[in-house]
């Protein structure tokens, strides 16, 4: 034990203590003023977030180093009254026209979650009533969030306008609508509907039917694209081939059976989602209608399962990873007090076996 004590004494004697680092008296407000940015931007720059451009990030980091400023995340959140939590809202069941079980929305939700984590934020999934928020009876304080990402407009357009008017940071996945005062990110639904229908016509289809929910904003725009493609090909739309359905569990299968039983022939079918297309193909198979020989089918969204379904589903691709990133980026900019514009994701057709009549075993 004597040797051990001696070693310790020797070690301490040989160690030269480092001079204490002088604590900075600089506040985040001061640093933000010096850099000419917001406090939230300073915070993100010090966390090396790519939401802040490289030049600004390096400038802020250099200023912080020069003044020995270190970010105290807990204190920063208290001062700014920020939780670093974003609420992702599913519109309430009485208004929603789609189910959260739809694979496309699950994949989009995954992208949003990843991007928020990447930016140092947490995600809170909520069934918060948008009408209650718009009416001032409920809001961010109850769920302790800095802003909202709303997964679909359903029939909440006016509520969303009022929420935005009340200065609640909000971004919505959905279609850009007339008199809209909130930011949306979504696919080019009119073009998507057009290219889906155009593809069926190019495959030799003469009578193209459509099933889906065009009571929703996105569905309505896809339906408009369908109609435009028919008119561009000098084909008169047939109301008997247009079956509007909701999103109950068996509605899409029943809609297809209804079409088959109607006595109105059709050789092409545009479904407003891949989940609808799967249900439709199942119904066609039940009735012995060969896909794509007798009826060619196109879906929408290009969910992961579409490639592996049998037969693989021709569909309209929407980039959910980019969609999730844009939703997050735009919301964080709104929280920082910046102006943002709504954005349209590009759409493109992905041809596969449910519509390609020339090459039936093509694997795309």
N, C-alpha and C positions, 0 to 999 in steps of 0.2 A: 504493500500500500504506500510505503514511503516513496518508492520509485515513481508511482503513478502521480502522487501529489507533486513531486519534483518536476515531472514532465509537464504537468498543467501549468505550474508556475513559470517554467521556462517558456512555454508556448505563449502565455499571456504577455510575458516580458518582451518577447520578440515581435509581437503583433503591434503594428502602429495603427491606432484607431483612425478611421476615415473621418474627415471633418463632416459635421452634419450638413445635409442639404438644406439650404434656406427655403423655408416654405413660402410659396408664392402668395401674395396678397391679391393677385389678379382674380377677378370673377369671370364667369362665363360671359356675362353681359359685356364686360370690357373686351374680352377676346373677340366676341362677335362684332363689336363696334370697330375694333382695329382691323378686322378682316373684311368688314362690310357685308356680313352675312347674318342670318338668323341664328339664335341659340341652338335650335335643333340641328342646323347644318354644322355648327361647331361640334356638337356631340357626335354626330355621325362621322365627321371627318376624323375625330380622335379615336373612333372605333374602326377607322379605315374602311368605311362603307363606300362601295362603288357607286352609290347613288349620288355622291359628291364627286364632281369631275376632278381629275388628277391634279390639275394646276391649283384649284382651290384647296383641295385636301392637303397638298404639300405646303401651301402657304400657311394654313391654319396650324398644321403640325409643327412647322418651323417657329411660328409665333409662340406656341405652347412650350416648346423646348427652350426658346430664348428666355421665357419668363418663368421657367420651372413650374408650369401649370400641369397638374394631373387631374384627369377626369374622375370625379367621385360619382359613380352612376346612381347610387341610392340617393345622395343629396341632390343630384341634378334632377332626378325624377320628381322629388318633392318640390323643388323650387319652380320647375316648369309646370307642375301639376300634370305631368304626363305619366302614364302607366307603362308605356312601351308595349301596350296590348291593343290589338286591332280586333274589333268584333266582326265576324263573318256571319251575316244574317240570312237565314232561310225565311222567305216570306211565309206568313202564317198559313196554316192549312186551308182556311176558308177562302183564301185568295190565290194560293199557289196553283198553277196549272201543270206542274210537272212534279215528279217525285225525286227526292234526294237520292233515291236508289238508282236513278239513271246513271249508267257508267260514265257518261261524258262529264257530268257535274262532279262526280267523285274524283275523276282525274284532274279536273280544273281545280277542285278544292286542294288536292295534293300539291299542285303547282303553287297555289297561293301560300300554303303552309310553308313550303320549302323557301320561297322568296322572302317571307316574313322572318323566318329563322335566320336566313342569310344576312338580313339587315338588322339583326339584333332585337327583333320584336317577337312577341308571343301572339298566338291566335286563339280567340275565344269563339267557339261556334255557338250561335244563339238563335232562338226562335222569337226574338224580340218583335213585338207588334209594331210595324211601320206606321200604322194609323195612330197608335198611342204616342209614338215619338213625335209624329207630325202635329198632334193635338196638344203637345206639351205635357202629357201625363206620364211619360216614361222617357228614358233616354240613356245617354252614355254614362251618366253619373251612377246609375244603378248597376250597370255591368262593368263600370270602371274601365272604359276604353277611350282611346284617343281619336278613333274614327271608325267608320263602318264600310265594309265591302258587302254589297247586297247581291245575292246570287239569283238574279232574275227579277224582272219587273212585275210579273203576273199582271194584276190590274191595279197596281199601286202607284201609277204614274203621278197622280196629283199629290199623294202623300209624299212621294220622293221630292217633288218640287218644293213642297212646304218645308221638308227637312233641310234641303239645301238653302232655302231662303232664311232659315233659322241659324245659319252659319255652322251647322254640324258638318264636319268633314265626311263626305260620302262619295263613293264611286260604285257604279252599278254594272254588273254583267248584263248586257241586253242590247236592244236595238235603239238607235237614235230616233227620237220621236219629235213631232212638231211641238213648239212651245216648251221644249225641255230646258230646265235650268240646272240640271245636275249632269255630272260627267258619266259617260258610259264607255265601256269597252265591249266590243262584240264583233261577230263575223259579218261579212257583207252578205246578208241573207237574201237580198233580191238577186244578186249575181249567183249565189249558191243554188237557189231554186231554178234559175234560168239554165245554168250549165248542166244540172241534173236532168232536167227535162229535155234539153237539147241533145244530150248524150243518148237518151232512150230513142229519140227520133232518128238519130244517126245510126242506131242499131237496127233500124227498119220498123220500129214500132209505129203503128198508125193511130192507135187509140190509147192514150196514156191517162191512167187514173191516178188519183192522189188521195192519200189518207193522212190525217194529222190534226193537230189543234191549231187552227188559224184564228182562234179567239185570243191567243197570246200575241204580243207584239212581234216576236221573232217569227212565229208561225205564219202570221199574216204577211210578212215580207217575203217569206219563202213561197207562199202561195201566189203572191204577185209575180214573182220570178217565173213560176210555173206557167201562169197565164200569159206572160210576155213571150215566153218561148213558143207556146202554141200559136199565138198571133203572128209571131215572126215567121213561122212556117206555114202561114195561111190555113191553120186548122182552127175551126170554131170550137171553143170550150164546150164540154158537155156536162152540165150540172149533175147528171146521173152518175158520172164517174168521179165526183168530188165528194168524199165522205169525211166530214168533220167529226172528230172524236176528242174526248178528254183523255186523261192519263190514268184511268183506273186500270187495274191489273190486267184484265182480259179484253180491254176495249179495242185494241189494235187487231187482235186476232178476229174478234167478232166483226169488225169493220170490213176485213177482207172477205170473210164468209158472206157478209151482206152483199158485197160487190159481186161475188160469184153467183149468188142466188138471184140477183136483180134481173138477169137476162140481158144485161147490156154488156156486149163483148169488150174486152180490153186485152191488150198484149204488152202493155208496159205499166209499171206501178212505181210512183215516186212516194216514198215514205219520209216524213219530216224528221225522223231520227233513226239511228241504227237499231235502237231497241224496238222501234215500230217495225222496221224491216225484218228483224228476226221473227217477230210474232206473225207478220204477214207471210213470210216464207213457210213457217210451220203450218199455217192454215192452208196455203196452196198445196203443200205436200200431202196434207190430210185428204184433200179432195182429188189427189192424183194429177195435179196441174204441174207440169215440169217447168223448173226454173233453170236456165233462162229460155228454153226452147219455146214454151207456150206463153209465158209471161216473164219479161225481163224486169228486174227490181233494182232500184237505187235507194240507198239510205242517206243519212246525213250525220256528220260529226267525225267519222273515222275513229271510233273508239278502238281500243286495243283488240277487243274480241272480234272486230269486223274482219280482220285479216285471217283469223283462224276458224271462223264459222264455216260450216259446210252447206252449200258452196260459199266461198269467200265473197264478202259483200262489197259491191261497187258503192262508193259513198262520196260525200263532199267533205273534204278535210278542213278542219278548223284547228289552228295551232293552240292547244290549251296551255302549253308551257309558256309561250309568248303572251297569251291572254292573261295568265296568272301574274306574270312579271309586270305587264302594263298596269293591271289593276293595283298592284302594290305600289309601283313607282308613282303613279298619278295620285294615289291617296296620300302618300308621304309628302308629296309636293304641296298638296292642298293644306295639309297640317302645318307646313312651313310657311303658309301664306302666299304661295305662288299660284298663278293662274294656269289652268290646264285645259286642253281641248279633248273632246271625245275622240275615240279612235276606232277605226275599222280594221279588223284582222283580214288578211287576204284569204280567199277561199279557192280551192282547186279540186277538180274531180280526180278521184283515185279509181280507175277502172279495174274491176275484178270479175269473178266468175258468175255473179248473179245477173250480169247484163251482157257479157261478151259472148255473142253467139258463134263467132268464128273460131275462137280458141277457148274451149270449155275447161281446160285444165291449167290455164295460165295461173301462175302463183306470183302475185304482185304484192 
